[in-house]
Amino acid sequence: MSDDPFATPRAKNGRAPDARRVGGWLPMREYPETEPVDFVIVGTGAGGGTLTGRLAELGFSVVAFDAGPWFRPLEEFASDETEQNKLYWNDRRVTGGENPLIMGGNNSGKAVGGSTVHYAMVSLRFRPEWFKSRSRLGYAVDWPLDWREMWDYYAQAEQALKIAGPVSYPWGPKRPRYPYRAHELNAPAELLARGAEALGYRWSPTPLATVSAPHGLSPPCVYRGFCRFGCSTNAKQSQLVTFIPRAVEAGAEIRDLAMVGRIETGNDGLVTGVHYFREGRWGFQAARNVIVAGYAIETPRLLLLSANDRYPDGLANSSGLVGRNLMTQSNQAVWGLMEQEVRWNKGPPSLALTEHWNYEDRKDFPGYYCWMSQGPLPVEWANTLIGSRGLWGERLRQQMAHYNHQVGLKMVGEMLPDEANRVELDDKEVDQYGLPVSRITYRWGEDDKRLINHALDQMQMSLEAINATDIFRQDNDTNHLAGTARMGFDARSSVVDADCRSWDIPNLWICDGSVFPTTGGVNPSLTITAIALRTADRIAALAARGELARRHRSVTVGAGHALAG
Amino acid sequence: MTDRFPGYDVLSKRHSPSWNEVTRQVVNRRLAVPREPRYFTWDEFVTLDAICDRIVPQPDHRPKVPLAAYVDARLVEGPGDGYRFANLPEAADAWRQGLAALDAEAQAAHGVPFHRISPHAQDRLLTQAQNGELNNPAWGGMPARMFFEHRVLPDIVHSYYAHPTAWSEIGFGGPASPRGYVRMQLDRRDPWEAAEAYPGHEDRARRQNRHV
C-alpha cells in the first residue's frame, strides 16, 4: 500500500501518479503560479479530463484542478460497496423542493477522473433530433450544435475510450462499427432481450467503456461486477486511465486535492485566474483562460461564489440562468423474481438495453427514455427494498435471501428543463473550505411524471413477458445531472455559446454536463466527452485566428448552423 | 428463515484470487469495528441497539453483526452522505434527536424507555414512525417519517449488508478482484460462487460450498 491519497497531494515535485501501474509515476511538468498559463481547467471528469488531455496535446499550457484525490485503482480500489464511497462528492449540500434529489454515488465524483471513475460505462449517442428538440420535436429548447458534426465527435470519443459494442447498432443514423467487440450477455441482459422480443422491440448489447480485449495497459474486463464502485483492474476506460495520462504526457499539470473556490476577474472584466485551496493554504494560479468543468452542481456554485463588484450576480450570469434549469434523469425501475438463478452481480451492470422509446414518436408526452438490464450489489439492492417497499425486519431479510433470483429493468429518462429547478448558494451553511454550500431545489413536472409512468408500465410488461413474479416498482429514483449553465444561441437565453464559451466573459468557458439545454433519454457521459473534444478543436481554431481573448463580434457561433436533417 | 446456502462462508475465499490485498484490509477493518460508542452516550447506544434488533433481527446461532457500532462508527469516521434534506438536521444531530424522541414516545405510551418495551411494542412504534404518525414534542420539528426513512432504515440496513455475514446469508459471491466471473448465463454457477440448497439436495450444496 502507498500513502493515503486523501492526506497529501500526490501530483507534486515534478511527478504524478500513473493510475495504470502499481506504484506508478509519470514525470509531470509544473507551472509557476504567477505566470499565466493558457488554460486553467476546474474538474477532471468527462468534460475537464478530456479537455485537459486534448488542449495539452494541441500545444496549450494547461493546469487542471481536482478537489479529489488521485487514486491508483490497481492497489486502492476494494471490491466493496461501502469502502468505495470514497469516490463520491461527500461534502455537505442541502437538497429540497417537492422531489429532493438524492446526491452522492448516482451523480457525483470527487477524484481525478471525476465520476467516470465510478460510472456504469454506458456510452450512448443522442438521437439526432434531440439537438433540435424544439424545432423538430416540439418541446423544450434547441441546442446550438449540429448533430452531423456531433456524429464525428461521438466517433472520436468512442475510439478514444475503445467502446465495446455491437457491429451494427439498431437505432439511429449509420455509425462506424464500435472499436471493440461487444461483451457477452449476462443473465439479466438475456432476460431483457427476451422481454423486449416478446414486446416486439429491438434490443442491443450496450456499448460500454470497458474493454473486451486488451488495450494498452488495460486487460479485458473480468466481469467482476463492481464497476459502479470503481474498476480495480483498469479494464474500465475512465478518464483516469485514458485522457489523464495523455494529458500528463503531453505536458499538462494536474493538481489533486485542490479545491477551486473563486475565479478572479481583472479591470478589463476578463478572468485572470483561480483561487484554490491545497495543502492547507489558499493559492492563486494565473491564467489567460479558465474552463469550469465541475458538473451541474459545482460549476454553477463556483460561478456564483465568484461574484464581485463588477459581476454581482456571479460570473457569466447576465442571463440569470446560472444554476437554473437543473435537470436530472428519471431512473425508475421495475423488479421481479425468477425461478432460475440469475446471479445478477456478475458482469457490468447494464449489458443490454432497448432504445425503442427513444426512437418512437407515437406517444402522448414529450421526452424520451431507454431501459437497461440491472445488477445491483447487496447494499444497493437492500437500499432499493427499503426505499421502494419500505421493508424492514424479518420481511427484509427474507426478500434479501432471493438476491440470486432477482431481475430488473431500469430506465434512463429525459426530464424537462424548468427554471424553478436550480442550484443556489445557501445563506447559512459552509463546507470544510469555508465556502457556502449548494442548495438544490427540484420538482418533477407533469410531463416528467407521464413519461415515468409510461416507462414503468412498459418495463413491467417486459418482466411479465418473461414470467417474473413478485413484480414491484421503484418509483422514486433519479440519477445523472445536467443544465445550470446551458448553451444556446444568444446571451439572453443561455450562459455559453456552442463552443462552451461564456457570452459575458470571452476567456471564461464551461464544459461539462451543465451546458446541456436538454438531457435526452440516454446516459450523458459520451455526449459530454464528445462536446469536450469539439470544444478543444474550436479553441485551437479560435486561437489560430487570434480570437481567444476576445469575441469576434461579427460571428455568432452556432446561430447560423443548419437545423438537423 | 432456512439456510439457503448451507456451509457457505464468503470469508473462506479471503486468500483466493477473488480477494485482493486492499479488499482484505478493508474487510478486516470492518470486522474489527470498535464495539463501544464513540459518538453516542451509553444510554443512546442502548436505544440504538434495540432499534437495530428490530430493523434487522438476527438469528441466535451465530455471532451478531454489531449494527449499532457501525452506525456510531460512521458518524465519527465518515464519510458523510454528500447531502442532507432541507427538513432534516445533519446525520449526527438527527440521530441524537431521533433516539431521544423514540425514547420519549416509549415513555409516553408505556412509562419506560424504548429498549425496555416489548419487541412487539417496539415494532409498533417504529411502524408509526415510518407512517409519520408520531409527534411527541421531543421530535423538535423533525418529521418522524423522514428520520425513519432516511436515517434509521438506510444507516442500519446498509451496515448489515456491508458485512460478510450478510453476504454469506444471501449467497452473494462477494469480492471478486482480480478473478471475476466466467459463467454469466442463467442457472450457471462459477465454482467459487455460493451453491443454493434445493429441497432434497442440501448435502450437495453443503459439499460445494466447502470448496468455493
Chai-1 contact restraints between the chains, C-beta under 6 A:
chainA,res_idxA,chainB,res_idxB,connection_type,confidence,min_distance_angstrom,max_distance_angstrom,comment,restraint_id
A,E76,B,V22,contact,1.0,0.0,6.0,A-B,restraint_1
A,A78,B,V22,contact,1.0,0.0,6.0,A-B,restraint_2
A,A78,B,T23,contact,1.0,0.0,6.0,A-B,restraint_3
A,A78,B,V26,contact,1.0,0.0,6.0,A-B,restraint_4
A,S79,B,T23,contact,1.0,0.0,6.0,A-B,restraint_5
A,S79,B,P175,contact,1.0,0.0,6.0,A-B,restraint_6
A,S79,B,A176,contact,1.0,0.0,6.0,A-B,restraint_7
A,S79,B,S177,contact,1.0,0.0,6.0,A-B,restraint_8
A,D80,B,V26,contact,1.0,0.0,6.0,A-B,restraint_9
A,T82,B,A162,contact,1.0,0.0,6.0,A-B,restraint_10
A,E83,B,V26,contact,1.0,0.0,6.0,A-B,restraint_11
A,N85,B,P79,contact,1.0,0.0,6.0,A-B,restraint_12
A,Y88,B,G82,contact,1.0,0.0,6.0,A-B,restraint_13
A,W89,B,G82,contact,1.0,0.0,6.0,A-B,restraint_14
A,N90,B,P79,contact,1.0,0.0,6.0,A-B,restraint_15
A,N90,B,G80,contact,1.0,0.0,6.0,A-B,restraint_16
A,N90,B,G82,contact,1.0,0.0,6.0,A-B,restraint_17
A,R93,B,Y83,contact,1.0,0.0,6.0,A-B,restraint_18
A,V94,B,A86,contact,1.0,0.0,6.0,A-B,restraint_19
A,T95,B,Y83,contact,1.0,0.0,6.0,A-B,restraint_20
A,G96,B,A86,contact,1.0,0.0,6.0,A-B,restraint_21
A,P100,B,F85,contact,1.0,0.0,6.0,A-B,restraint_22
A,M103,B,G82,contact,1.0,0.0,6.0,A-B,restraint_23
A,M103,B,Y83,contact,1.0,0.0,6.0,A-B,restraint_24
A,G104,B,G82,contact,1.0,0.0,6.0,A-B,restraint_25
A,E184,B,M184,contact,1.0,0.0,6.0,A-B,restraint_26
A,N186,B,M184,contact,1.0,0.0,6.0,A-B,restraint_27
A,A187,B,Q185,contact,1.0,0.0,6.0,A-B,restraint_28
A,A187,B,L186,contact,1.0,0.0,6.0,A-B,restraint_29
A,V222,B,G180,contact,1.0,0.0,6.0,A-B,restraint_30
A,Y223,B,G180,contact,1.0,0.0,6.0,A-B,restraint_31
A,Y223,B,Y181,contact,1.0,0.0,6.0,A-B,restraint_32
A,R224,B,A176,contact,1.0,0.0,6.0,A-B,restraint_33
A,R224,B,S177,contact,1.0,0.0,6.0,A-B,restraint_34
A,R224,B,G180,contact,1.0,0.0,6.0,A-B,restraint_35
A,S232,B,S177,contact,1.0,0.0,6.0,A-B,restraint_36
A,T233,B,P178,contact,1.0,0.0,6.0,A-B,restraint_37
A,Q340,B,L186,contact,1.0,0.0,6.0,A-B,restraint_38
A,Q340,B,D187,contact,1.0,0.0,6.0,A-B,restraint_39
A,E341,B,D187,contact,1.0,0.0,6.0,A-B,restraint_40
A,K346,B,Y181,contact,1.0,0.0,6.0,A-B,restraint_41
A,K346,B,M184,contact,1.0,0.0,6.0,A-B,restraint_42
A,G347,B,M184,contact,1.0,0.0,6.0,A-B,restraint_43
A,P378,B,Y161,contact,1.0,0.0,6.0,A-B,restraint_44
A,P378,B,F172,contact,1.0,0.0,6.0,A-B,restraint_45
A,V379,B,H158,contact,1.0,0.0,6.0,A-B,restraint_46
A,V379,B,Y161,contact,1.0,0.0,6.0,A-B,restraint_47
A,V379,B,A162,contact,1.0,0.0,6.0,A-B,restraint_48
A,A382,B,V157,contact,1.0,0.0,6.0,A-B,restraint_49
A,A382,B,Y161,contact,1.0,0.0,6.0,A-B,restraint_50
A,I386,B,L153,contact,1.0,0.0,6.0,A-B,restraint_51
A,I386,B,V157,contact,1.0,0.0,6.0,A-B,restraint_52
A,W392,B,I55,contact,1.0,0.0,6.0,A-B,restraint_53
A,E394,B,P57,contact,1.0,0.0,6.0,A-B,restraint_54
A,M400,B,I170,contact,1.0,0.0,6.0,A-B,restraint_55
A,A401,B,R4,contact,1.0,0.0,6.0,A-B,restraint_56
A,A401,B,I170,contact,1.0,0.0,6.0,A-B,restraint_57
A,Y403,B,I170,contact,1.0,0.0,6.0,A-B,restraint_58
A,N404,B,G171,contact,1.0,0.0,6.0,A-B,restraint_59
